[in-house]
Amino acid sequence: MSIEVSAVSKKYATQKALNSVSFTIDKGTVVGFLGPNGAGKSTLMKILTGYIKPTEGSVFVNGINVSKQPIEAKKNIGYLPEHNPLYAEMYVKEYLQFQAVIYKVSKELVAEVVEKVKLTSESHKKIGQLSKGYQQRVGLAAALIHNPEVLILDEPTTGLDPNQLVEIRALIKEIGKEKTVLFSTHIMQEVEAVCDRVIIIKKGEIVVDKPLDEIRQNQRQVLEVTFDYKIEEQFVKKLPNLDSYKNNYDTTWVLTFTSNEDMRATVFDFAQEKGLKILGLNTQNKNLESLFREKTN
């Protein structure tokens, strides 16, 4: 396992930020780490990187106990914190060469990493002159300079414009082909575009831990439909792929389907077959965003 978190708890005075959190992540997996503000995401990431110690439990990175062997563990970890700490007055190459010295790796790796994160055109500039998107690339390059097996990214796309978002997503996906990536975000589209797996945390406890494919396969569609006449339950329950139904008010039904197909067409066909008119139709797909709301509200 690249990452192994075992019964980790963290207390700040009387407040419990994490409560017996456990999970493992295999090499070459990109995991989206989700949760509302104050759920414990940043706390766990700081524990994983050895920045703080857990109150209880243990964390291993590539089989190394992070609390007992922090220096050895950090050799295997690349970390981009939420507030990217950069020296604005340093040139990009100068800063990355400085990072290479800290990690005791060859300065020759700087050019390789600059090319990997597509910073070549900006590498001659001072960091303070760069856009937010390119500054995030500098942070990623610094996290990758020592070629770590595990990459931990805390809100890596905060403040980026739509074009920059697409570029950083593509970069994370490419990096994830050969490394283990755990990153937190509030943007569900990022997770759906990049991740293999989703972990959702609420009040310091994991409430969802599933492969993204499984979430997609189990997508549910909720249709609220109002007919012009009242219809009997015996007819409604014969609709294909119907998971549940509820007669909200007289001629209005809430229908929940388990299907990857758009079930609106089926409902329209059903109404035509029964000689009914549809006066109103509202739809909501039970996707990752709705799962997140359901589990964290």
C-alpha positions in Angstrom: 0.0 0.0 0.0 1.3 3.5 -0.8 -0.8 5.0 2.0 -2.2 3.3 5.1 -4.2 5.2 7.6 -5.1 3.1 10.7 -7.6 4.4 13.4 -6.3 7.9 13.3 -7.8 10.4 15.7 -6.8 14.0 16.4 -7.8 16.2 19.3 -7.3 19.9 19.8 -8.0 20.5 23.5 -11.6 19.3 23.8 -12.4 19.4 20.1 -12.0 16.1 18.1 -11.0 16.9 14.5 -10.6 13.3 13.5 -12.3 10.2 14.9 -10.7 6.8 14.2 -10.2 7.3 10.5 -9.0 4.3 8.5 -8.3 3.7 4.8 -5.6 2.5 2.4 -4.6 3.7 -1.1 -2.8 1.6 -3.7 0.0 3.0 -5.9 -1.2 4.6 -9.1 -4.6 5.7 -7.7 -6.0 9.3 -7.7 -8.3 9.8 -4.8 -10.6 12.8 -4.3 -10.8 13.8 -0.6 -14.1 15.7 0.0 -15.8 17.2 2.9 -17.4 20.5 4.1 -15.3 23.1 5.8 -14.1 22.0 9.2 -14.6 18.3 8.4 -11.0 17.4 9.1 -9.5 17.2 5.6 -6.6 19.6 6.1 -5.9 18.0 9.5 -5.5 14.6 8.0 -3.3 15.8 5.2 -1.0 17.5 7.7 -0.8 14.2 9.6 -0.1 12.3 6.4 2.8 14.7 5.6 4.2 14.6 9.1 3.5 18.2 9.8 1.5 17.3 12.9 1.1 14.0 14.8 -2.1 12.1 15.5 -3.5 11.8 19.0 -4.2 8.2 18.3 -3.6 5.7 15.5 -0.8 5.4 12.9 0.0 6.5 9.3 2.3 4.7 6.9 3.6 5.9 3.6 5.3 3.2 1.5 5.5 1.1 4.6 7.2 3.8 6.6 5.7 5.0 9.9 5.3 8.8 9.4 5.3 9.6 13.2 8.3 7.4 14.0 10.4 8.0 10.8 9.3 11.4 9.6 12.4 12.2 7.6 12.4 8.9 5.7 8.6 9.2 5.1 8.9 12.7 3.7 11.4 11.5 1.1 8.4 9.6 -0.4 5.9 12.5 -0.1 5.3 15.6 -2.3 3.0 18.1 -0.6 1.2 21.2 -2.0 -0.6 22.9 0.9 -3.8 25.0 0.4 -1.9 28.2 0.7 1.0 27.7 -1.6 4.1 29.0 0.2 6.4 30.6 -2.5 9.2 33.1 -2.5 7.8 35.8 -4.8 11.1 37.5 -5.4 12.9 34.4 -6.5 13.0 33.3 -10.2 11.2 30.0 -11.0 14.4 28.1 -11.8 16.2 29.6 -8.8 13.4 28.5 -6.5 13.3 25.0 -7.8 17.1 24.7 -7.6 16.8 25.8 -4.0 14.2 23.0 -3.4 16.5 20.5 -5.1 19.3 21.4 -2.7 16.9 21.0 0.3 16.0 17.5 -0.9 19.6 16.7 -1.8 18.8 15.8 -5.4 20.6 16.8 -8.6 19.8 20.3 -9.9 19.6 18.7 -13.3 16.2 17.4 -12.4 14.8 21.0 -12.4 14.7 21.2 -16.2 12.9 17.8 -16.3 10.3 18.9 -13.7 9.8 22.3 -15.4 9.0 20.6 -18.6 6.7 18.1 -16.9 4.5 20.7 -15.4 4.7 22.9 -18.6 6.5 25.8 -17.0 9.2 26.2 -19.6 7.8 29.4 -21.1 7.7 31.1 -17.6 10.8 29.6 -16.0 12.9 32.8 -16.6 10.4 35.0 -14.6 10.1 35.9 -11.0 7.4 33.9 -9.2 5.6 37.1 -8.2 5.2 38.0 -11.8 3.3 34.7 -12.6 -0.5 34.2 -12.8 -2.1 32.1 -10.1 -2.3 29.2 -12.4 1.5 29.2 -13.1 2.2 29.8 -9.4 0.3 26.6 -8.7 2.5 24.8 -11.3 5.5 26.1 -9.5 4.1 24.6 -6.3 3.5 21.3 -8.0 7.0 21.3 -9.5 8.4 21.8 -6.0 6.3 18.9 -4.7 7.6 16.7 -7.5 11.3 17.8 -7.5 12.4 14.8 -5.4 10.3 12.3 -7.4 8.1 11.2 -4.5 5.8 8.1 -4.7 2.9 9.9 -3.0 1.5 13.4 -3.9 -0.8 15.2 -1.5 -2.6 18.2 -2.8 -4.7 20.5 -0.6 -7.2 22.5 -2.7 -4.7 22.7 -5.6 -7.2 24.6 -7.9 -8.4 27.3 -5.6 -8.7 30.7 -7.4 -7.9 29.4 -10.9 -9.9 30.5 -14.0 -11.7 27.9 -16.1 -8.8 27.4 -18.5 -6.3 27.0 -15.7 -8.6 24.5 -14.1 -8.6 22.3 -17.2 -4.8 22.5 -17.4 -4.2 21.6 -13.8 -6.8 18.8 -13.9 -5.0 17.3 -16.9 -1.7 17.6 -15.1 -2.9 15.8 -12.0 -4.4 13.0 -14.1 -1.1 12.6 -15.9 0.8 12.5 -12.7 -1.6 10.0 -11.3 -0.7 7.4 -13.9 2.6 6.7 -12.0 2.1 8.1 -8.5 -0.4 7.9 -5.7 -2.4 11.2 -5.5 -4.7 12.3 -2.7 -6.2 15.7 -3.2 -8.9 17.7 -1.5 -11.3 20.0 -3.4 -14.8 21.5 -3.2 -15.3 21.2 -6.9 -17.1 18.0 -7.8 -16.4 18.3 -11.5 -12.7 18.0 -10.7 -13.2 14.7 -8.9 -15.4 13.3 -11.7 -12.8 14.4 -14.3 -9.7 13.1 -12.5 -10.3 10.6 -9.7 -10.5 6.8 -9.5 -12.0 6.9 -6.0 -13.8 9.2 -3.7 -13.5 9.6 0.1 -16.0 11.9 1.8 -15.4 13.0 5.4 -17.9 14.6 7.8 -17.1 15.8 11.4 -13.9 13.8 11.4 -15.4 10.5 10.2 -15.5 8.9 6.8 -19.1 8.6 5.5 -18.3 7.5 1.9 -15.4 5.5 0.4 -16.1 4.2 -3.0 -14.6 3.9 -6.5 -16.0 6.6 -8.8 -17.2 4.0 -11.3 -19.4 2.5 -8.6 -20.9 5.9 -7.9 -21.6 6.4 -11.6 -23.2 3.0 -12.0 -25.5 3.6 -9.0 -26.7 7.0 -10.3 -30.3 7.7 -9.5 -32.6 10.0 -11.2 -35.4 11.8 -9.3 -38.3 13.1 -11.4 -41.1 15.1 -10.0 -44.0 14.9 -12.5 -47.5 16.5 -12.4 -50.1 14.9 -14.6 -53.4 16.6 -15.6 -55.4 13.8 -14.0 -55.0 11.5 -11.0 -53.5 8.1 -11.7 -53.5 4.9 -9.7 -50.4 3.6 -7.9 -50.8 0.2 -9.6 -49.9 1.8 -13.0 -47.1 4.0 -11.7 -45.2 1.2 -10.1 -44.9 -0.6 -13.4 -42.6 2.0 -14.8 -39.2 0.4 -15.8 -36.1 1.0 -13.6 -38.3 2.5 -10.9 -36.5 2.4 -7.5 -39.2 4.2 -5.5 -42.2 6.4 -5.9 -44.3 8.8 -3.8 -47.6 10.5 -4.4 -46.8 14.0 -3.1 -50.1 15.7 -3.9 -53.0 14.4 -5.8 -51.7 14.4 -9.4 -48.0 15.0 -8.5 -45.6 12.1 -8.1 -41.9 11.9 -7.1 -40.3 9.0 -9.1 -36.8 7.7 -8.4 -35.1 5.6 -11.1 -31.9 3.7 -11.0 -30.6 4.0 -14.5 -27.9 5.6 -16.6 -30.5 6.4 -19.2 -32.5 9.7 -19.2 -35.9 8.4 -17.9 -37.8 11.5 -18.9 -38.6 10.0 -22.3 -40.0 6.9 -20.5 -42.3 9.1 -18.4 -43.5 11.0 -21.5 -44.2 7.7 -23.3 -46.1 6.5 -20.2 -48.2 9.6 -20.1 -49.1 9.3 -23.8 -50.0 5.6 -23.4 -52.4 6.5 -20.5 -53.9 9.5 -22.3 -52.4 11.9 -19.8 -50.8 15.3 -20.2 -47.7 16.4 -18.3 -48.2 19.8 -16.6 -44.9 19.9 -14.9 -41.6 17.9 -14.8 -38.6 18.6 -12.7 -35.5 16.4 -12.7 -32.5 15.9 -10.4 -29.7 13.4 -11.0 -28.3 11.6 -8.0 -24.7 12.2 -8.9 -21.6 12.8 -6.9 -22.7 16.3 -5.9 -26.1 15.1 -4.6 -24.4 12.2 -2.8 -22.1 14.7 -1.1 -25.0 16.9 -0.1 -26.9 13.8 1.2 -24.0 12.6 3.3 -22.8 15.9 4.7 -25.9 17.9 5.4 
